[in-house]
Amino acid sequence: MALRVFNALFRFAYRCAYRGARIWWFIRRPRTSGAVVALWSGGRVLLLRTSYRPHYSMPGGFVKASETPAQGAARELFEELQIEVRPSDLRAAWQGTAQFEDRQDGISIFEYDLDRQLALEPNGREVVWIGWKTPAEAMDLLLLPHIRAYLAGRPT
């Protein structure tokens, strides 16, 4: 019971922080830099959904000023799913900028292949859903714009 309450408080804090960021982005119209990891296994990609946004995405987030995009992607993958990979093992797969949430959102997408689909559980705080989808199944979901562009342009 205590863990459910604790997780609910974390989800509430994430939603508040996200709404605050949206207001700030509306005022400032910044350029942001992010990186995500497309984990692939058996023709399926790992998607997740966070507690503060309705869109499906991949593990990732903002890149810190002191990081390369690959370092940021590896850090976020570990923070969100506790999967540790070396930045040098990530393959650059897609890069672009999208006008999204009142900001110019620059994104780098890296790929990493797994020999099997891991059974992962969401932490119930930031990440509330995790699942393996084929690209076609993923395209039926509400995806972040850069994830949709990456999957649409990926050879089948």
N, C-alpha and C positions, 0 to 999 in steps of 0.2 A: 504494500500500500504506500509506504513512504517513497519508494522508488518511482511509482507512478506520479505522485505529487511533485517530486523533484524534477522528473522529466517534463511534466506539464509546465512547471515554472521556467525551465530552460526554453521550451518551445515558445512560451509567451515572450521571454526576453529576446529570442531571435526575431520574432515577428515585430516587436517594438523597434529593435535596432534596424531591421530592414525598412520599416516605414520611415524611420528617421533618415536613413540613407537616401531613400527615394525623394524625400523633401529636399535634402541637401543637393542631390543631383539635379532636381528641377531648378533650383536656384543657380547653381554653379555651371551646369552643363559640361561636366568634366570629360576628359579622355581617360579611360581606364585600361588597364592591361591585366588580362587573366590567362590562365592556362588550365586545360583539362586533359584527362587521360581516358582514351577509348580502350577499355579492356576487352579483348576479343578472345572467344573460345568457341570452337565448333560452329563458326558462322554466326554467332550471336554476340551482341555487345551488351555490356553491363550498363544499365541506366539506374538512376536514382532520382528521388524527389525529396526536396527539403521541406521542413516544417513551415517555412515562411513564404514559399512561392509555389504557385500551382503547376509550373512547368516541370517537365522531366529533363534531366541533364545527365552529365557524367561527372565522376569525381573531379573536383577542381575548385578553383577560386581565383582571387586576386593574387598577382605576383608582387612580392615585396620589392622595394627599390634595390635592395642588396642581392636580389636573386636573378638568375637567368630564367626564362620561361620554363625550361626543363626542370630546374631546381624547384620552382614554385609548384609545378604539376606534381612532382614526386612528393613534395611536402604535403600538399593537399590530399593526395591519395592516401598517405599514411594517416593524416589527421582524421579523415572521414571514414576510412575503411580498415585502418591498421594493416595495409598492404605496403610492404617496403620494397621499393625498387630503386636502383641507382639512376640518377638523371641521364647518365650516358647510355643506359639500356632503353630509353624511350626513343621511338622513331617519330620525327616530325612528320605530320600527315596533312595538316591544314592550317592556314593562317588567314585571318581576315578581320575586318572591322564592320560592326553593325551598329546602326543607331538603335539603341534599346534602353528603355527606362530613363529617358532624358539624358543619355550620355553616349559618347562615342566609345563603344566597347570593343577594344582590340583583343582578339583571342587567338591563342596558339593551341592546337589540338595535337596531342601525341598519342601514338598507338603502342600497345604492349600486348603481346600474345601470351595466353595461359594455356597449358596443356589440358586443363580441365576447368569446368565451370565451378567456381567456388560457391559453397553455400554460405551466404553472408546474411547477417541479421542487421537491420537498421538499429542505430543506437537509441531511437525514440526521442532524441533531442533535436539535433540539426537534421539528421537523415531519418525520414519516416517510411521510406519504401525503397527497396532494392530488387531489381529483377533483370534477367537475361532476356533479350529480345532480338529477333532477326531485324535487319534493317527495315523490311516491309512492315513488320509489326510496330516498330518504333515510329515510323512515319505516320501511323494512325493516332499517335499520342500528341498531346500539347507539348512540343519541344521548344527549348530555347532556340532563337533564330540561328545561331552559329552551329548548333548541333544538327539542326535540320539541313543547313547548307552542306555541312560535312558529309552527312549520310547520303544526301541526294547526289553528291558528286563523286561518291566512292564507287569504284568498279565492283560489280557483283560477281 
